[in-house]
Amino acid sequence: MVFQKPPDGGWGWVIVVVSFFTQFLCYGSPLAVGVLYLEWLDAFGEGKGKTAWVGSLANGIGLLASPVCSICVSSFGARPVAIFSGFMVAGGLMMSSFAPNIYFLYISYGIVVGLGCGLLYTATVTITCQYFDKRRGLALGLISTGSSVGLFIYAALQRELIELYGLDGCLLIVGALSLNILACGSLMRPLESSDSPPPEKKCVDKVPDQYLVYHEKEKTVEENISILEKGYVEEKCANTVPDCKQESILNKNVLSSINVNEKDTYKKKVVEQTNFCKQLAKRKWQLYLTYWKETMVLFKNKVFSALFVAILLFDIGGFPPSLLMEDVARSANINEDDYHMPLISIIGIMTTVGKLVLGILADFKWVNTLYLYVTTLLMTGVALFAIPFAKSYLTLAMLSGILGFLTGNWSIFPYVTTKTVGIDKLTHAYGILMFFAGLGNSLGPPIVGWFYDWTQEYDTAFYFSGFCVLLGGFLLLLAALPCWNACTNQSSKLPPNTYAYKVASSA
């Protein structure tokens, strides 16, 4: 498929708007699942760790399946994938309203909705990148705020719907709202070249000449056989039975001679196809070897290895507050009359602010992006340590705002990855990091819930979460320090201007 030059405008702004609303509609409920989490605890009476799996799967399965999502969008296009995923998200939410137990929710809400969100995220990012080049950063920043705005609105919306229509009615209505993704997906018009040759012609042109020659010969043989059989049938009625037998024998002799003449050509075709398959398998195997070699080269970079550990620990410790903060407030016996705004809504709106502010700071040349990201990790760890000491709505609201703002460091994570591995390896490295981010999202809330089931309080759980994030931040800081890289370079007798050193000093 040949694409036109990105227009950086025009219909591209329509793509930005529909992509924004797509992420708003698909991620609103999974990110604000903390409101539903309380209802599921009361409805099914399961432990907090087991119940937390529902929300963690919905948010982590899309990242874990990111390679599959990319293949689907590359194979079928953004529009078909978006429409199909809209049915998945809406259907999963509606099926969840009929869930008889928590295990049913693992499938309907965790896997179906989570996988649909992952497909939609990949589709929106892909179609936006196709329509924008010079303004790609601005376009991606605008559509990424859709999920944060969805978290802010859906937290209050789902709480209101639960009070009016109950948990089942809330999920049905939210699922019906998600059907608007179909309208958004239908507007994702692919950017294709109008003068590109049709696929059939291109496929025929790629076939080797020797195969075409063989097919023509094969067709001629079939035509000869049909002509002989036709003549045999026409003359059958005019001749006697002995004559028919003689002609039949003659016909068989002619056909056998034709088959003998074509035997060599058939053998040549088999040999050629066998060699072609062997070469194709050899190339595929070389591609796989190259992929794993490039992966090993990435992990030889100390900063990238520390970054992979940091993102895993950050998601294990930093994601649970967005899911469990409402239950933390209930466990602290905070009066519901003191609630001016859901804590999850505060996290959502401050995440939007954090993405914009941190993204702007990353564009300044005097700002070291890697150190900025490390700072957000360390501050997140300190804020998590402070949660057990918050005993009022005001303090929990302040901590929710701080954590939401710091979670906006997702907007600078691609900058950090690019500075660490280079633009040519960005796709490969980012896919690996997103897989481990999804793994952290899936494991974080259940681990915190299991800590509560074990100790019957959240203090130990958030001490563990804060320790994970601080550990990841310190490891990344240690790997990024210029003095550490200088010592390593001296010990390995490398010149001081190696790539790893430049990454740490100018990220």
URQUI-V963177 format. One record per run of one state. SS is the DSSP state (2 for helix, 1 for strand, 0 for the rest). FROM is the first residue (numbers start at 1). LEN is the number of residues. If there is no record, write none. Layout:
BEGIN
SS&FROM&LEN  SS&FROM&LEN
END
This chain:
BEGIN
0&1&10  2&11&21  0&32&1  2&33&12  0&45&3  2&48&17  0&65&1  2&66&11  0&77&1  2&78&19  0&97&5  2&102&30  0&132&4  2&136&43  0&179&1  2&180&7  0&187&12  2&199&7  0&206&3  2&209&28  0&237&4  2&241&60  0&301&1  2&302&17  0&319&1  2&320&12  0&332&4  2&336&3  0&339&4  2&343&20  0&363&6  2&369&21  0&390&3  2&393&15  0&408&2  2&410&12  0&422&1  2&423&33  0&456&3  2&459&22  0&481&1  2&482&10  0&492&7  2&499&8  0&507&1
END
